[in-house]
Structures are given as C-alpha cells and as structure tokens.
Amino acid sequence: MQVESGKKIILFDGVCNLCNGAVQWVIKRDQTDVFRFAPLQSAIAEDLLKARRIDASQMDSIVFIDPGMAYFIKSDAALEIARNIKGYGWAPAVFGWIPRSVRDGIYDLIAKNRYRLFGKKEQCMIPSAELNAKFLQTS
C-alpha cells in the first residue's frame, strides 16, 4: 500500500466513540491536509502494524505513523499528532516533560474504560463522501 508523499497516518479504534470523536477533532483542525486515517480493525492497519513489527492483537491504542521516519503509540502518538496541528505545537512542550510512564498510565486508564465511559459503535465509522479521501482504502 502506497501512502501519498508527505502524509502522516493515524490508526484508531474504529468502534470507539472517544476515538471517533478525536479523529473528527483532528480532521477539523487539519488545515494542511497532512493526516490520513484507518481504523485498527482494517486490513490496511494490520499491514501497517505488521510492517513495523507491532503485534496487532496487542494494539488497542492510537498509532501515529510518519512513513519512512517513525511510529508512536499511546501518549507519544497524541503528542506527535498535536505537534502536527497548527496552534497545538505547545502540547508536546507542556506535557512532554512528564515521564512517559506517567503519561501512558493515564492514557491506559482512559483507554481501559473508554467503552464504558464514552460508548462503542457496532461497526467502524464510515466517512462521508466529503471526508472519504482522508481515509486509507484498499485498492
């Protein structure tokens, strides 16, 4: 699968209401059209994780991939996403000094309870025709 040059990928839990809300938040602020998205439940996400030797069965976290550069999970992914959104570059400076173990502990606590707190969809979000180009598709 080929990703457009200069695009960065966010893999997210496609049935999680919190995750879908976060994706909508990012899309609204993605003024430079840098992000592409795929649900963790998709074959595309499985391929992307496998290529990076990430065990897909153990992954229920957000994954941020900067193709050819690096990938980030959990709180590091959230900070890297913020770094790439105009006006939110301060977030890594403010929260980055907090030890990863503490940030990820808070992240894990929210992730563990996300369905109970925010609900769950029966199936992955289907993007509108307008947003379809932002979601990675199998060809």
Backbone as CSV, one residue per row, in Angstrom:
resi,resn,N_x,N_y,N_z,CA_x,CA_y,CA_z,C_x,C_y,C_z
1,MET,0.842,-1.177,0.000,0.000,0.000,0.000,0.893,1.249,0.000
2,GLN,0.611,2.143,-0.880,1.380,3.375,-1.008,0.588,4.534,-0.399
3,VAL,1.226,5.271,0.464,0.616,6.451,1.070,1.158,7.673,0.340
4,GLU,0.302,8.640,0.105,0.720,9.864,-0.564,1.924,10.472,0.156
5,SER,2.822,11.009,-0.609,4.014,11.643,-0.056,3.625,12.787,0.883
6,GLY,4.306,12.848,2.012,4.084,13.929,2.967,2.899,13.720,3.900
7,LYS,2.169,12.622,3.738,1.007,12.350,4.593,1.431,11.515,5.789
8,LYS,0.769,11.747,6.910,1.029,11.008,8.144,-0.239,10.251,8.504
9,ILE,-0.075,9.102,9.109,-1.192,8.172,9.306,-1.558,8.061,10.775
10,ILE,-2.859,8.106,11.026,-3.381,7.864,12.366,-4.243,6.608,12.304
11,LEU,-3.849,5.593,13.079,-4.652,4.386,13.235,-5.411,4.533,14.546
12,PHE,-6.693,4.232,14.520,-7.535,4.459,15.683,-8.537,3.323,15.834
13,ASP,-9.104,3.196,17.017,-10.140,2.195,17.279,-11.420,2.678,16.600
14,GLY,-11.797,2.018,15.532,-12.922,2.448,14.713,-14.284,2.293,15.338
15,VAL,-14.395,1.542,16.431,-15.702,1.371,17.069,-15.837,2.175,18.355
16,CYS,-14.776,2.852,18.754,-14.764,3.634,19.993,-15.293,5.042,19.743
17,ASN,-16.290,5.448,20.497,-16.849,6.797,20.341,-15.827,7.879,20.680
18,LEU,-15.032,7.680,21.722,-13.990,8.650,22.076,-12.988,8.785,20.930
19,CYS,-12.552,7.665,20.386,-11.570,7.674,19.296,-12.135,8.339,18.053
20,ASN,-13.383,8.031,17.719,-14.019,8.655,16.561,-14.157,10.160,16.766
21,GLY,-14.473,10.560,17.978,-14.545,11.988,18.287,-13.184,12.652,18.132
22,ALA,-12.128,11.968,18.563,-10.774,12.512,18.428,-10.400,12.649,16.953
23,VAL,-10.774,11.669,16.143,-10.498,11.736,14.703,-11.224,12.937,14.089
24,GLN,-12.478,13.124,14.457,-13.239,14.265,13.934,-12.591,15.588,14.368
25,TRP,-12.096,15.627,15.598,-11.415,16.814,16.110,-10.169,17.113,15.271
26,VAL,-9.376,16.072,14.981,-8.159,16.251,14.187,-8.513,16.695,12.770
27,ILE,-9.494,16.043,12.156,-9.893,16.397,10.790,-10.278,17.869,10.705
28,LYS,-11.024,18.336,11.681,-11.483,19.730,11.689,-10.298,20.705,11.742
29,ARG,-9.207,20.302,12.366,-8.052,21.180,12.555,-6.906,20.897,11.580
30,ASP,-7.080,19.932,10.706,-6.046,19.531,9.755,-6.048,20.474,8.551
31,GLN,-5.633,21.698,8.795,-5.695,22.749,7.771,-4.766,22.493,6.595
32,THR,-3.684,21.758,6.801,-2.732,21.498,5.719,-2.929,20.117,5.094
33,ASP,-3.992,19.429,5.469,-4.329,18.110,4.904,-3.159,17.133,5.001
34,VAL,-2.589,17.017,6.187,-1.416,16.167,6.382,-1.783,14.753,6.853
35,PHE,-2.966,14.576,7.446,-3.305,13.300,8.059,-4.151,12.405,7.155
36,ARG,-3.879,11.104,7.273,-4.720,10.062,6.691,-5.066,9.125,7.835
37,PHE,-6.217,8.474,7.748,-6.746,7.689,8.861,-7.114,6.281,8.410
38,ALA,-7.043,5.348,9.360,-7.531,3.992,9.135,-7.883,3.387,10.493
39,PRO,-9.006,2.683,10.560,-9.339,2.018,11.822,-8.398,0.842,12.082
40,LEU,-8.090,0.617,13.338,-7.241,-0.512,13.719,-7.834,-1.844,13.267
41,GLN,-9.138,-1.879,13.080,-9.810,-3.109,12.691,-9.686,-3.404,11.197
42,SER,-9.025,-2.550,10.432,-8.948,-2.719,8.980,-7.724,-3.526,8.557
43,ALA,-7.799,-4.081,7.359,-6.668,-4.811,6.786,-5.485,-3.879,6.558
44,ILE,-5.761,-2.642,6.203,-4.690,-1.655,5.998,-3.914,-1.449,7.296
45,ALA,-4.624,-1.268,8.404,-3.953,-1.092,9.691,-3.140,-2.332,10.035
46,GLU,-3.703,-3.496,9.792,-2.987,-4.741,10.066,-1.671,-4.780,9.287
47,ASP,-1.709,-4.405,8.007,-0.491,-4.379,7.182,0.518,-3.361,7.692
48,LEU,0.026,-2.169,8.052,0.918,-1.124,8.554,1.574,-1.535,9.870
49,LEU,0.811,-2.176,10.743,1.366,-2.634,12.021,2.371,-3.760,11.800
50,LYS,2.018,-4.692,10.937,2.913,-5.823,10.648,4.240,-5.327,10.082
51,ALA,4.197,-4.349,9.186,5.413,-3.806,8.585,6.326,-3.179,9.641
52,ARG,5.755,-2.768,10.761,6.527,-2.148,11.838,6.747,-3.107,13.004
53,ARG,6.403,-4.365,12.773,6.554,-5.435,13.778,5.811,-5.122,15.069
54,ILE,4.624,-4.548,14.924,3.756,-4.287,16.073,2.695,-5.370,16.071
55,ASP,2.530,-6.056,17.193,1.536,-7.119,17.306,0.137,-6.513,17.321
56,ALA,-0.582,-6.684,16.220,-1.915,-6.091,16.070,-2.880,-6.583,17.142
57,SER,-2.719,-7.820,17.606,-3.635,-8.354,18.621,-3.432,-7.683,19.975
58,GLN,-2.282,-7.066,20.176,-1.990,-6.382,21.432,-2.223,-4.872,21.342
59,MET,-2.659,-4.406,20.177,-2.770,-2.970,19.955,-4.223,-2.518,20.034
60,ASP,-4.519,-1.747,21.054,-5.850,-1.133,21.153,-5.681,0.367,21.369
61,SER,-4.503,0.832,21.014,-4.127,2.223,21.242,-4.094,2.967,19.921
62,ILE,-4.071,4.261,20.008,-3.862,5.073,18.824,-2.416,4.882,18.367
63,VAL,-2.225,4.837,17.062,-0.885,4.716,16.497,-0.717,5.853,15.491
64,PHE,0.373,6.575,15.621,0.694,7.658,14.692,1.924,7.228,13.908
65,ILE,1.795,7.223,12.578,2.890,6.775,11.716,3.315,7.929,10.814
66,ASP,4.590,8.237,10.884,5.197,9.187,9.960,6.004,8.304,9.004
67,PRO,5.424,7.944,7.848,6.060,6.951,6.966,7.514,7.287,6.645
68,GLY,8.336,6.256,6.716,9.753,6.425,6.440,10.531,7.047,7.577
69,MET,9.836,7.447,8.628,10.501,8.117,9.745,10.378,7.297,11.030
70,ALA,9.165,7.246,11.588,8.964,6.616,12.892,7.482,6.349,13.115
71,TYR,7.199,5.627,14.174,5.815,5.477,14.615,5.773,5.710,16.120
72,PHE,4.589,6.098,16.594,4.400,6.413,18.011,3.095,5.790,18.463
73,ILE,3.038,5.380,19.745,1.810,4.819,20.307,1.468,5.560,21.601
74,LYS,0.256,5.361,22.034,-0.260,5.898,23.284,-0.040,7.403,23.402
75,SER,0.469,7.863,24.558,0.590,9.307,24.783,1.590,9.952,23.834
76,ASP,2.629,9.213,23.421,3.577,9.770,22.451,2.867,10.047,21.121
77,ALA,1.947,9.166,20.729,1.184,9.383,19.491,0.345,10.651,19.607
78,ALA,-0.316,10.825,20.729,-1.151,12.016,20.928,-0.304,13.293,20.851
79,LEU,0.878,13.275,21.456,1.745,14.446,21.427,2.262,14.728,20.016
80,GLU,2.600,13.689,19.272,3.090,13.878,17.900,1.976,14.387,16.990
81,ILE,0.763,13.921,17.206,-0.369,14.434,16.431,-0.535,15.922,16.723
82,ALA,-0.503,16.296,17.995,-0.627,17.710,18.375,0.479,18.544,17.739
83,ARG,1.679,17.996,17.704,2.823,18.705,17.117,2.565,19.049,15.646
84,ASN,1.742,18.246,14.983,1.467,18.424,13.559,0.184,19.199,13.274
85,ILE,-0.439,19.740,14.317,-1.640,20.547,14.137,-1.305,21.984,14.493
86,LYS,-1.534,22.854,13.532,-1.220,24.273,13.739,-1.946,24.800,14.985
87,GLY,-1.191,25.449,15.830,-1.752,26.024,17.048,-1.700,25.099,18.254
88,TYR,-1.283,23.839,18.067,-1.225,22.896,19.187,0.185,22.372,19.433
89,GLY,1.164,22.982,18.789,2.549,22.576,18.973,3.057,22.773,20.385
90,TRP,2.334,23.548,21.178,2.718,23.766,22.572,2.493,22.505,23.421
91,ALA,1.567,21.635,23.014,1.217,20.468,23.837,2.416,19.570,24.137
92,PRO,3.244,19.222,23.138,4.421,18.403,23.464,5.387,19.116,24.408
93,ALA,5.503,20.432,24.280,6.395,21.183,25.171,5.873,21.177,26.602
94,VAL,4.560,21.272,26.751,3.959,21.313,28.080,3.894,19.924,28.712
95,PHE,3.430,18.925,27.942,3.215,17.593,28.504,4.379,16.631,28.274
96,GLY,5.276,16.973,27.353,6.384,16.088,27.027,7.366,15.879,28.159
97,TRP,7.439,16.822,29.071,8.370,16.687,30.198,7.866,15.682,31.242
98,ILE,6.582,15.360,31.196,6.029,14.361,32.113,6.556,12.997,31.678
99,PRO,7.072,12.207,32.594,7.619,10.898,32.203,6.587,10.068,31.433
100,ARG,7.073,9.384,30.387,6.195,8.564,29.551,5.398,7.563,30.390
101,SER,6.010,6.994,31.405,5.304,6.002,32.219,4.070,6.613,32.885
102,VAL,4.173,7.864,33.302,3.029,8.553,33.921,1.987,8.890,32.854
103,ARG,2.446,9.477,31.724,1.522,9.818,30.634,0.797,8.576,30.130
104,ASP,1.556,7.488,29.906,0.940,6.261,29.399,0.039,5.611,30.442
105,GLY,0.362,5.776,31.713,-0.512,5.252,32.769,-1.879,5.911,32.725
106,ILE,-1.887,7.225,32.568,-3.154,7.966,32.444,-3.854,7.557,31.155
107,TYR,-3.090,7.477,30.060,-3.646,7.056,28.776,-4.298,5.677,28.914
108,ASP,-3.579,4.720,29.521,-4.097,3.356,29.673,-5.367,3.310,30.519
109,LEU,-5.417,4.137,31.555,-6.605,4.183,32.403,-7.828,4.627,31.593
110,ILE,-7.649,5.664,30.798,-8.756,6.136,29.950,-9.086,5.086,28.893
111,ALA,-8.055,4.526,28.239,-8.275,3.527,27.182,-9.008,2.298,27.721
112,LYS,-8.636,1.876,28.908,-9.252,0.690,29.516,-10.746,0.903,29.773
113,ASN,-11.136,2.135,30.038,-12.533,2.445,30.382,-13.282,3.195,29.283
114,ARG,-12.689,3.316,28.106,-13.268,4.164,27.062,-14.643,3.701,26.591
115,TYR,-14.863,2.420,26.471,-16.181,1.946,26.016,-17.241,2.221,27.081
116,ARG,-16.881,1.988,28.328,-17.837,2.214,29.419,-18.152,3.704,29.571
117,LEU,-17.141,4.545,29.438,-17.327,5.987,29.629,-17.928,6.689,28.412
118,PHE,-17.522,6.275,27.213,-17.904,7.005,26.002,-18.762,6.210,25.038
119,GLY,-18.870,4.897,25.255,-19.695,4.067,24.387,-18.911,3.476,23.230
120,LYS,-19.602,2.597,22.518,-18.978,1.836,21.447,-19.977,1.686,20.304
121,LYS,-19.479,1.769,19.085,-20.318,1.576,17.909,-20.343,0.097,17.543
122,GLU,-21.349,-0.304,16.794,-21.430,-1.688,16.330,-20.439,-1.958,15.207
123,GLN,-20.118,-0.922,14.439,-19.167,-1.079,13.337,-18.314,0.172,13.214
124,CYS,-17.241,0.052,12.440,-16.347,1.192,12.245,-17.078,2.327,11.552
125,MET,-16.629,3.531,11.852,-17.180,4.731,11.247,-17.024,4.665,9.731
126,ILE,-18.057,5.045,9.021,-17.991,5.154,7.570,-17.919,6.644,7.256
127,PRO,-16.808,7.066,6.644,-16.657,8.503,6.385,-17.645,9.001,5.332
128,SER,-18.015,10.253,5.450,-18.878,10.868,4.447,-18.101,10.959,3.135
129,ALA,-18.800,11.169,2.043,-18.152,11.309,0.739,-17.117,12.426,0.771
130,GLU,-17.431,13.486,1.486,-16.534,14.640,1.600,-15.216,14.266,2.288
131,LEU,-15.269,13.373,3.273,-14.078,13.002,4.045,-13.409,11.711,3.567
132,ASN,-14.005,11.040,2.624,-13.538,9.740,2.189,-12.056,9.734,1.789
133,ALA,-11.589,10.783,1.146,-10.188,10.850,0.687,-9.195,10.858,1.844
134,LYS,-9.642,11.200,3.036,-8.747,11.230,4.201,-8.562,9.842,4.832
135,PHE,-9.348,8.867,4.389,-9.281,7.522,4.956,-8.621,6.572,3.976
136,LEU,-7.634,5.841,4.483,-6.919,4.889,3.629,-7.847,3.750,3.246
137,GLN,-7.797,3.384,1.995,-8.655,2.338,1.459,-7.792,1.276,0.804
138,THR,-8.306,0.070,0.755,-7.614,-0.953,-0.041,-7.916,-0.677,-1.494
139,SER,-6.941,-0.934,-2.342,-7.168,-0.637,-3.754,-7.706,-1.811,-4.521
